[in-house]
Amino acid sequence: MTHTHADKQIVGRFAPSPTGPLHVGSLVAALGSYLLARQARGLWLLRMDDLDLPRVIPGIAEDMLATLETLGLTWDGEIVYQSRRADFYRAAADDLIARGLAYPCGCSRSEIAQLASAPHRDITVYPGTCRNGLPPGKRERALRVRVKDEEIAFEDGVMGRYGQRMAGECGDFVIHRADGFFAYHLAVVVDDAAAGVNQVVRGADLLSSTPRQIYLQRLLGQPAPAYVHLPLVTGPGRSKLSKRDNAVSLAAGRDLVRDGGALLLSALKFLGQNPPPDLTGAPAAEVLTWATVNFSLAAVPRDPAPFERPLS
Ligand SMILES: [Zn+2]
């Protein structure tokens, strides 16, 4: 590995939502982001995306941290909790409002669903009802950011080029929700920039939200990180993954001290890696040492696949 003084230090992160136990999909994201950061001798930060407070389950965050530590996935610095950072999201939203880039929206969910054009992918395109001011009799429910008729595209480290026409495929999107919480897109953009994160490695379920985040980065004058979206984990036969069945947390009753190495080997194979047979039965630390040296991003597949769990 060659490094020059001109190299920028990689700052990666893992940002789980403590709304359910750590599952195999989160484990894959944690391992992938950890390995790409550590392989580059970079930092690996940890953030709890606990913005959606009503869905947060008490004790889950602590269980996740214990699980990561048991697997040897140790992070740098202090853990950031989104639930404590509303002031920063408010400042960013106020900045966008002051510059005419965000506006109040008084539409209800059903009003939008009725008026919206056919949804693209998983996004309902907002019809623009409140773009030029709240209609008479409407009160502010949410804040939306104004998009332009332009394509936002990026080169993903696994998925290749991905782009969206913002006006036609996305529409003006919510940055502050009707239930009073800031939207995920605004929060991650503010937090990643504040922490200096320049490499975002996460599951492909977030691929279609990335153009919205890049758009916000541009509006807020922040650099775009490199993006790597890892293939989705499915259940057997590509069925939908059941979170309960696929929990890997300590609370799920797994003996992770004994099984951690085998679980990491399964995650590496899911990511297209080819660990040597003599690592079978090795502890987690030994598997991580091998993987940090040998992990190959080029070997990671794009397609969703089931996760072959180790026998225990
Ligand atoms: Zn509206």
Residues whose N, C-alpha, C, O or C-beta is under 5 A from the ligand:
A	BS01	ZN	C105 G106 C107 T129 C130
